[in-house]
């Protein structure tokens, strides 16, 4: 499959487009054998995970060129709201922001698409993975220490060696990360342990990150020893080639989200977008193209440990209320940013 970095944008006639002014985390073009249409995908998922999916799609439909744009979950929401005509498909791990986009009328309804009722909302927003938020550690930091298996265990481990862990703990900056904010609000809703953990991490001058990938990079290098609420799929992919990483799903309760996709109501190529969505859901359901299954499959509403996944319901928008969001971020800041 032919693909290349989108460097000479003028070739594709995009120079005047507002999307070219964005500082993308990544942007790639994948071309079919005889392309005549362009499908634009805006996503928070790293290109490496979607490349096999896109290539398998182009095997079925070689008449398409897929332009794949990657941004953070918060930036994705802002960009799409400003330019809904610029993208055909929107993919994000921030379930709450995606749900609000759908509720606000930005998503196209796709009828007669076989998919579990619990994994879609009004035939407009479709979940296609089930992914836990994980605690990930550098094993060298715990070589002679017990491995924490819960949030309370982690609190005790941090308190036992404060000098060692100072400035060596990482987590999302929930002010900037949409999925980080989703994980944090769900944690806080389910357990008061979350706030005690944030206070302990704050007292040890925790490092704040925009993305799971950056946290995992610093874990591997030894810059940090613990990363909290990392996307489990990203950690699992890196752990396959790393001898230093260990993934922990907290035994008290793992926070588990579903990655979702929607088609823009203003899509320029709605039929191609629908075809891509069908292809994506088929792959993630364990259908054809097993080699393209680079992301976790869509599991049932109960994970193997009996913990329920965050529901795709209007309750997701609770913490997106301006007052509730401001209050939560202030409480979080007071706990973790202790100047």
C-alpha positions in Angstrom: 0.0 0.0 0.0 1.3 3.4 -1.0 1.4 6.1 1.7 3.5 9.1 2.6 3.7 12.0 4.9 1.6 15.0 4.0 4.5 17.4 3.5 3.8 19.0 0.1 0.1 19.9 0.8 -0.2 22.0 -2.3 -0.2 18.7 -4.3 -3.5 17.9 -2.7 -5.0 21.3 -3.2 -5.2 21.9 0.6 -3.0 25.0 0.9 -5.9 27.4 1.5 -7.8 25.0 3.8 -8.1 26.1 7.5 -7.1 22.7 8.6 -3.6 23.3 7.3 -3.0 25.9 9.9 -3.3 23.4 12.7 -0.2 22.0 14.4 -1.1 18.4 14.0 0.5 15.7 16.1 0.7 13.6 12.9 -0.8 13.8 9.4 -0.6 11.1 6.8 -2.0 10.2 3.4 -2.9 6.7 2.3 -3.7 6.2 -1.4 -5.6 3.4 -3.0 -4.5 2.0 -6.4 -6.9 4.3 -8.4 -8.0 7.1 -6.1 -10.8 9.5 -7.2 -12.3 10.5 -3.8 -10.7 11.8 -0.6 -11.9 10.7 2.8 -10.7 12.8 5.7 -10.4 11.3 9.2 -9.9 13.4 12.3 -8.6 11.2 15.1 -7.0 11.2 18.5 -5.6 7.7 17.9 -1.9 7.3 16.9 -1.4 6.6 13.3 0.4 3.4 14.0 -2.8 1.8 15.3 -4.9 2.9 12.4 -2.5 2.3 9.5 -3.4 -1.4 9.2 -7.1 -0.6 9.4 -6.9 2.0 6.7 -4.8 -0.2 4.4 -7.3 -3.1 4.7 -10.1 -0.7 3.9 -8.2 0.5 0.7 -7.9 -3.1 -0.4 -11.7 -3.2 -0.6 -12.0 0.3 -2.1 -9.0 1.4 -4.0 -10.8 4.5 -5.3 -10.2 6.4 -2.1 -7.3 8.5 -0.7 -7.5 8.6 3.1 -6.1 11.7 4.8 -5.6 11.0 8.5 -5.1 13.8 11.0 -4.1 13.2 14.6 -4.6 15.7 17.5 -5.2 15.5 21.2 -8.8 14.7 22.4 -9.5 18.3 23.6 -8.0 19.9 20.4 -10.0 17.4 18.3 -13.3 18.6 19.8 -12.4 22.3 19.2 -11.1 21.8 15.7 -14.1 19.8 14.6 -16.6 22.2 16.0 -14.9 25.0 14.1 -14.6 23.1 10.8 -17.2 20.3 10.6 -17.2 20.4 6.8 -13.4 19.6 6.7 -13.7 16.1 8.0 -15.8 13.0 7.2 -15.1 10.7 10.2 -14.2 11.7 13.7 -12.6 9.2 16.1 -11.7 9.8 19.8 -11.1 8.1 23.1 -12.9 11.0 24.9 -16.4 9.4 25.1 -18.0 12.4 26.8 -16.8 14.9 24.2 -17.9 12.6 21.4 -21.3 12.2 23.0 -21.7 15.9 23.3 -20.8 16.4 19.7 -23.5 13.9 18.8 -26.0 15.5 21.2 -25.3 19.0 19.6 -26.1 17.7 16.2 -22.7 17.3 14.6 -23.1 13.5 13.8 -24.8 11.9 10.9 -27.4 9.2 11.6 -26.4 5.8 10.0 -29.4 3.5 9.8 -29.4 -0.3 9.5 -25.8 -0.7 10.8 -25.6 -3.9 12.8 -24.1 -3.0 16.2 -25.0 -3.7 19.8 -27.4 -1.2 21.3 -25.2 -0.6 24.3 -22.3 0.4 22.0 -24.0 3.1 20.0 -26.2 6.1 20.6 -29.1 6.9 18.4 -27.4 5.3 15.4 -25.0 8.3 15.3 -22.1 7.5 17.7 -20.5 4.1 17.6 -18.1 2.5 20.1 -15.6 0.1 18.6 -13.1 -0.7 21.4 -13.1 -1.4 25.1 -10.0 -0.1 26.8 -9.0 0.2 30.5 -7.1 3.1 32.1 -4.0 1.5 33.6 -1.3 2.1 36.2 2.0 1.5 34.4 5.3 1.2 36.2 9.0 1.0 35.3 9.9 -2.4 36.9 13.4 -1.2 37.8 11.8 1.2 40.3 10.1 -1.7 42.1 12.9 -4.3 41.8 13.0 -4.9 45.6 9.5 -3.6 46.4 6.0 -5.0 46.3 4.1 -4.1 43.1 1.0 -2.0 43.9 -2.2 -3.7 42.8 -4.7 -1.0 43.7 -4.9 2.7 44.2 -4.5 2.3 47.9 -1.4 0.2 47.4 0.0 2.9 45.2 -0.7 5.5 47.9 1.2 3.4 50.4 4.1 2.8 48.0 4.5 6.5 47.3 4.3 7.5 50.9 6.9 4.9 51.9 9.6 6.3 49.5 8.8 10.0 49.0 12.3 11.0 48.1 12.6 8.3 45.5 9.2 9.2 43.8 9.5 13.0 43.9 9.0 14.3 40.4 8.9 10.7 39.1 5.1 10.2 38.9 3.1 11.0 35.8 -0.5 11.5 35.0 -2.8 13.4 32.5 -3.1 17.1 32.8 -6.9 17.1 32.9 -7.1 20.8 32.0 -5.7 19.9 28.5 -6.6 16.2 27.9 -10.1 15.2 27.1 -9.6 11.5 27.9 -7.6 12.5 31.0 -10.6 14.5 32.2 -13.0 11.6 31.4 -10.8 9.2 33.4 -10.4 11.6 36.3 -14.1 12.4 36.7 -15.1 8.7 36.5 -12.4 7.8 39.1 -13.7 10.6 41.4 -17.3 9.5 41.0 -16.5 5.9 42.0 -14.1 6.3 44.9 -12.7 8.8 47.3 -9.4 7.1 47.0 -8.8 9.1 43.8 -8.6 12.4 45.7 -6.2 11.0 48.3 -4.0 9.7 45.5 -4.0 13.0 43.7 -3.0 14.8 47.0 -0.1 12.4 47.5 1.0 12.7 43.9 0.7 16.5 44.2 2.9 16.5 47.3 5.5 14.6 45.3 5.4 17.2 42.4 3.8 14.9 39.8 4.6 15.5 36.2 1.6 16.3 34.0 1.1 15.1 30.4 -1.1 15.6 27.5 -0.9 12.1 26.2 -0.3 8.5 27.1 2.5 8.1 24.5 4.6 10.8 26.2 4.1 9.2 29.7 5.2 5.8 28.3 8.3 7.4 26.7 9.3 8.8 30.0 8.6 5.6 31.8 10.9 3.6 29.5 13.7 6.2 29.8 13.4 6.1 33.7 12.5 9.8 33.9 9.4 8.7 35.8 8.7 5.5 37.7 4.9 5.4 37.7 2.3 6.6 35.2 -1.4 6.8 36.4 -4.4 6.4 34.1 -2.5 5.5 30.9 -4.5 4.2 28.0 -4.1 0.4 28.4 -4.0 -0.2 24.6 -1.0 2.1 24.2 0.8 0.6 27.2 0.1 -3.0 26.0 1.5 -2.2 22.5 4.7 -0.7 24.0 5.1 -3.5 26.5 5.4 -6.0 23.7 8.9 -4.6 22.9 9.9 -3.2 26.3 11.4 -5.2 29.2 10.9 -2.3 31.6 7.2 -1.8 31.6 4.6 -3.5 33.7 0.8 -2.8 33.4 -1.5 -2.9 36.4 -5.2 -2.8 36.2 -6.3 -1.6 39.7 -8.0 -4.4 41.6 -10.4 -2.0 43.3 -11.9 -0.9 40.0 -10.4 -0.4 36.5 -11.8 2.6 34.7 -12.8 1.3 31.3 -13.8 3.4 28.3 -14.9 2.8 24.8 -13.3 4.5 21.8 -15.9 6.0 19.5 -16.4 7.1 15.9 -19.0 9.3 14.2 -19.6 10.6 10.7 -19.8 14.4 10.3 -23.2 15.6 9.5 -21.5 17.9 7.1 -19.3 15.2 5.5 -18.2 15.8 2.0 -18.1 12.1 1.2 -20.8 10.6 3.4 -21.1 7.3 1.5 -17.3 6.6 1.7 -17.4 7.6 5.4 -20.2 5.0 6.0 -18.3 2.3 4.2 -15.2 3.1 6.3 -17.3 3.0 9.5 -18.8 -0.4 8.5 -15.3 -1.7 7.8 -13.9 -0.5 11.1 -16.8 -2.0 13.1 -16.4 -5.3 11.3 -12.7 -5.5 12.1 -13.2 -4.6 15.7 -16.0 -7.2 16.1 -13.5 -9.9 15.2 -14.6 -10.3 11.5 -12.4 -10.2 8.5 -8.9 -8.8 8.3 -7.5 -10.1 11.6 -4.1 -8.7 10.8 -5.7 -5.2 10.9 -6.9 -5.7 14.5 -4.4 -3.4 16.2 -6.7 -2.0 18.8 -8.6 -3.9 21.6 -11.8 -5.5 20.4 -15.2 -4.2 21.6 -16.0 -6.4 24.7 -19.2 -6.8 26.5 -20.4 -4.3 29.1 -18.7 -6.3 31.8 -14.9 -6.7 31.5 -13.2 -10.0 32.5 -12.8 -8.8 36.1 -16.5 -8.0 36.4 -16.0 -4.2 36.2 -18.4 -2.3 34.1 -17.4 -0.1 31.2 -18.4 3.6 31.2 -21.9 3.7 29.7 -22.6 5.5 26.4 -25.5 7.5 27.9 -26.3 11.2 28.5 -24.8 10.8 32.0 -21.4 11.3 30.2 -22.2 15.0 29.8 -22.6 15.6 33.5 -19.1 16.8 34.0 -19.1 18.8 30.8 -21.4 21.3 32.4 -19.4 24.6 32.6 -19.9 25.0 36.4 -19.2 21.3 37.2 -16.2 21.3 35.0 -14.8 24.5 36.6 -15.4 23.1 40.1 -13.8 19.8 39.3 -10.7 21.3 37.7 -10.3 23.7 40.7 -10.5 20.8 43.1 -8.0 18.7 41.0 -5.6 21.7 40.7 -5.7 22.2 44.5 -4.8 18.6 45.0 -2.1 18.0 42.4 -0.6 21.4 41.9 0.8 22.3 45.3 3.1 25.3 44.8 
